[in-house]
Amino acid sequence: MDKLLPLDSNSFDNVISDSETPVIVDFWADWCAPCKSMEPMLEEMSQLMGGRLRFAKVNVDEHRDLAIRYEVKSLPTLLVFEKGRPVDTITGVPPRYSLISRLEKHL
């Protein structure tokens, strides 16, 4: 089972730029109820799409600099990175089928 890779300010740039596959980064916080409901769905997506997409997460309370850099203004926010650059943003908790459809565009 693939897991959501926790990223911090030190590891973020290396993981994003070195990845040969698109990276889906979940910006979340412990106090955010929608973020907690999103995590099981992302773990499922990681199992379904693992190897073709890479899944990671950033706690915005612990790594505020990353949230500021990517202008994360609401939680949860998913940023899709391809070749080290953000190419798509998903905010809130979309329905499962909608999330799958949106992520499949990056395969």
C-alpha positions in Angstrom: 0.0 0.0 0.0 1.4 3.4 -1.0 1.3 6.1 1.6 1.1 9.8 1.5 4.7 11.0 1.7 5.1 13.7 4.4 7.1 16.6 3.0 8.7 19.4 4.9 10.6 22.6 3.9 13.8 20.7 3.5 12.5 17.8 1.4 9.9 19.5 -0.7 11.9 20.9 -3.6 14.0 17.7 -4.0 11.0 15.4 -4.1 9.0 17.7 -6.4 11.9 18.3 -8.9 13.3 14.8 -8.9 10.0 13.0 -9.5 9.6 11.4 -12.9 5.9 11.2 -12.3 3.4 13.9 -11.4 3.2 14.6 -7.7 -0.1 15.4 -5.9 0.6 17.4 -2.8 -2.1 17.7 -0.1 -1.8 20.9 1.9 -3.6 20.2 5.2 -3.8 20.9 8.9 -4.6 18.8 12.0 -7.5 21.1 12.9 -9.1 21.0 9.5 -12.1 18.5 9.5 -12.4 18.5 5.6 -8.7 17.6 5.4 -9.2 14.6 7.6 -12.1 13.4 5.4 -9.8 13.8 2.3 -7.0 11.7 3.6 -8.6 8.3 3.2 -9.7 9.2 -0.3 -6.1 10.2 -1.2 -4.7 7.0 0.3 -7.2 5.1 -1.9 -6.0 7.2 -5.0 -2.4 6.4 -4.0 -3.3 2.7 -4.2 -5.1 3.0 -7.5 -2.7 5.3 -9.2 0.6 4.6 -7.4 3.5 4.3 -9.8 1.8 6.6 -12.2 1.2 9.5 -9.7 3.1 10.2 -6.5 1.1 11.4 -3.5 2.5 13.6 -0.7 1.3 15.9 2.0 2.4 19.2 3.7 1.2 20.3 7.2 0.7 24.0 6.7 0.9 24.8 10.4 4.4 23.2 10.5 5.6 24.4 7.1 3.8 27.8 6.6 6.6 28.9 4.2 5.4 26.3 1.6 1.8 27.4 1.9 2.8 31.0 1.4 5.1 30.1 -1.6 2.2 28.4 -3.4 -0.5 30.8 -2.2 -2.5 28.2 -0.4 -5.5 30.1 0.9 -8.0 27.4 1.9 -7.8 23.8 3.1 -7.6 21.2 1.9 -5.7 22.2 -1.3 -4.2 19.8 -3.7 -1.5 21.0 -6.0 -0.5 18.8 -8.9 3.2 19.2 -9.9 4.7 18.1 -13.2 8.4 18.5 -13.8 8.7 20.5 -10.6 6.0 23.1 -11.5 2.4 23.4 -10.3 0.0 22.7 -13.2 -3.3 22.2 -11.4 -5.1 23.2 -8.1 -8.0 21.4 -6.5 -9.5 23.0 -3.4 -12.0 21.5 -1.0 -13.2 17.9 -0.9 -14.5 17.0 -4.4 -16.7 13.9 -4.9 -14.5 10.7 -5.3 -15.4 10.3 -9.0 -14.6 13.9 -9.7 -11.2 13.6 -8.0 -10.4 10.5 -10.0 -11.3 12.1 -13.2 -9.3 15.2 -12.4 -6.2 13.2 -11.4 -6.4 10.9 -14.5 -5.8 13.9 -16.7 -2.3 14.0 -15.3 -1.4 10.4 -16.1 
